Amino acid sequence: MDKSNVLVIGPGAVGIGIAVLVARAGHNVQLLGRSGPLGNGRLSFGEVTREASFNTAEDFMPHLAIITSKAYDLKSIVANYLGIFNRCESVLCLQNGLGIRESVPELKNFVQGVLYVSAERRSVNEAYWWIRMKIVLDKNDPKSEKVGALLAEAGIDIDRTADFGEAVFRKLIINIALNPVSTIYRYSSKQIAENAPARERAYAAAREVQKIGEAAGVTFRHSSDDIVKSMLDRGNDFHSSMLQDLEANRPLEIETILEEPLRVAARNGIAVPEITSLRNDLMKR
């Protein structure tokens, strides 16, 4: 593949990981943090470390932009960089939840991806140990082919599916089963699996997400119970992204993971008492 200019926004673990991998594949990468471009980055795979240097030029003009920031930052990022984004061939958004596209209608060349990161925490004070990254793209969006090819070349697992709606709701099932419950109880994933009340709330909320998805026309290949069981049975012991945000005194992704599903449920006349209860409990914190 020809060398491309790639702008990655969000210097967290995902942003740094994508930037390092894409740069090491031979592309010209700029990693943008809150204070401007970062000159280099490091990504650890267990005992293996990968490093890369990034472009810091002020006149950097990307072909592809990848927004890895949390959903609560998406609108402000798009507002700040809209001129650059709308000159890109594609802008890949990797935020969790529902209503992502609708939140930034002014963004041209939008491509949505569903991100999965498998990682485990080695100790409370250490960064996450990176194991695997996967991005699901919409096969019905022609822009996703080139985006997927570039990321696959960098070593990221890419799945282009015609059932993208199912992929979005499958990830939402995982998000809603893990993030709110872990944050309310301040539990790791392993503690949720071992604590009956927390575990049952996770399953109940996930079942309600499946009902919302089915009302929206989504056909699920696996039940919500099977999806949650598969996640909890892995035995990984990590803090969810929402719990990490709470611990770091950052905003929580309540809007796209809880509020928007509640609105979709209301429009379709679906009772979702567990999701409502999780939202209310989070709002007290």
Buried (B, 14 or more C-beta within 10 A) or exposed (E): EEEBBBBBBBBEBBBBBBBBBBBBBEBBBBBBBEEEBBEBBEBBEEEEEBEBEBBBEEEBEBBBBBBBBBBBBBEEBBEEBBEBBBEBBBBBBBBBBBBBEEBBEEBEBBBBBBBBBBBBBEEEEEEBBBEEBBBBBBBEBEBBEBBBEBBBBBEBEBBBBEBBBBBBBBBBBBBBBBBBBBBBBEBBBBBBBEBEEBBEBBBBBBBBBBBBBBBBEBEBEEEBEEBBBEBBEEEBEBBBBBBBBBEEEBEBBBBBBBBBBBEBBEEEEBEBEBBBBBBEBBEEE
